[in-house]
Amino acid sequence: MEAVAKLKNCPMSARKMRLVVDNIRGRNVVEALNLLRYTRNEAAIWLEKVLLSAISNWENKAGMQGAADEFDLYVKTALSDEAGMLKRFRPAPHGRAHRIRKRSNHITLVVSNRVPLGQEGAEGEEE
């Protein structure tokens, strides 16, 4: 079973975010959280919040609170896509103006379990 968490219009360029997203893709959830907690990057702060939300979504979907450690959750998919861009102008010499592009991105995290859910969960899905 998998759960998804998304963050839309995060005020940071997708390129900067991808540097951190690439580090957590495919990792165990506990490893990923430790990695994000000690990464000195603004992207890590945003990603940690989204990852905690994905874990919480998985627990709610599975109906088991605090059982994320038992089922060996991992980051199945991690994406950082470009979002809309705010365009501003900054004064330049000789009465001209230079365009400033304030970029933003969309983050998508999918968390899944490696250990299958117990027989109780399988029977509930069949009914």
C-alpha positions, -999 to 999 in steps of 0.1 A, spaced: 0 0 0 12 35 -7 4 70 4 10 103 -14 18 138 0 21 169 -22 32 204 -16 23 229 -43 39 263 -50 69 259 -27 88 292 -31 121 277 -42 135 267 -76 130 231 -86 167 228 -94 177 235 -59 150 212 -45 161 183 -67 195 183 -52 180 172 -19 151 151 -34 176 129 -52 193 121 -19 161 106 -3 146 88 -32 144 50 -25 157 53 10 141 40 42 118 66 59 139 67 91 171 72 70 155 99 49 142 118 80 177 117 96 193 128 64 168 158 60 171 168 97 209 172 94 211 187 59 219 224 59 197 234 31 163 252 30 150 225 7 155 199 35 131 218 58 103 217 32 109 181 24 109 170 60 74 184 64 61 167 33 77 134 43 61 135 78 28 142 61 32 112 37 40 90 67 9 102 85 -12 97 54 1 61 51 -8 54 88 -43 69 84 -49 49 52 -36 16 68 -56 24 100 -26 18 122 -13 47 142 25 46 149 30 14 129 52 29 102 84 13 117 70 -22 117 63 -23 79 96 -9 67 83 22 49 105 37 22 103 67 -2 90 50 -34 88 82 -56 101 117 -50 95 144 -76 102 181 -78 85 198 -108 85 234 -118 55 255 -109 44 290 -118 69 318 -119 64 353 -104 79 379 -127 93 411 -112 114 440 -125 145 455 -110 159 489 -120 190 487 -142 214 514 -154 204 539 -181 167 538 -173 163 501 -182 148 473 -162 159 437 -158 134 409 -153 136 388 -121 121 354 -121 110 341 -87 107 304 -93 86 279 -74 80 241 -75 57 213 -68 69 184 -45 53 149 -47 63 122 -23 50 86 -25 57 64 6 52 26 4 58 -4 26 82 -32 19 68 -56 45 33 -67 34 4 -59 56 -9 -87 78 -37 -111 70 -62 -88 87 -55 -61 62 -57 -86 32 -91 -99 43 -105 -64 48 -95 -54 12 -112 -84 -4 -146 -77 12 
